[in-house]
Amino acid sequence: MIRSIQGTSLIEYPGRISSVLFTAGCNLACPYCHNPELVNVGLLDKEFCLSHDKILKELIERSGFIDAVVLTGGEPLLYDSNIDLLRRIREETSLAIKLDTNGTYPERLKKALSYVDFVAMDLKSSPEKYIFATGGRARFNSVRESAVLLMNHGEIKYEFRSTMVPGIINAEDVLLLLDEFAPLKIKRYALQSFRSEKTLSSELIGMPSYPQGYIEALAEKMVDRVGDIQLRV
């Protein structure tokens, strides 16, 4: 169930020019989510579903301008049909494929890995705070399963990413997440600054983010446990 296509992006797939496919709907309700119109499908107009044929046609037409495609959300793995879309993109184009996911559907992720080159997976907070960070929708067990699946795969490029939202995730929470996956070493971890211009919860709109120095200090504590640390403003 694809809501829309962004024709060109220079930032969604590291090192590549991509088109971005936005999935409508999500199984979580993270209060800091900056895409509320994709989480609450009821906010969308009636013409929110693009056919796979239309998507493939547009991607093929843009093949001279892009070398990758990103399937994001919402939550792409909310729908089995999106796995078939990934398969068709793999079989009918030469594009590199990146999948963004919240990690709560490990069985669907396992199927999707046959068709993707890169996975970006969110880690919302420490295990004990996961239910709070996801609006009461998720616990950590399924996320742990997805994370271990990625770390043990061997061929898939991946990154974990945490949006640093005051009151929801702090430096201690991130370090606790790293403890969960020890002794495995995470290849790539992105720490993202929180932006409060538009959020699912109106209570977070306008809330100050962490100082950049706070996130940089956290990154220094992670150096020996993560291969590559990305800081994103």
Helices and strands as residue ranges (DSSP letters): E 2-9, E 18-23, H 36-39, G 41-43, H 52-61, E 68-72, G 76-78, H 81-92, E 96-101, H 106-112, E 118-122, G 127-129, H 130-133, H 140-153, E 157-164, H 171-181, E 186-193, G 202-204, H 212-222, G 223-225, E 226-232
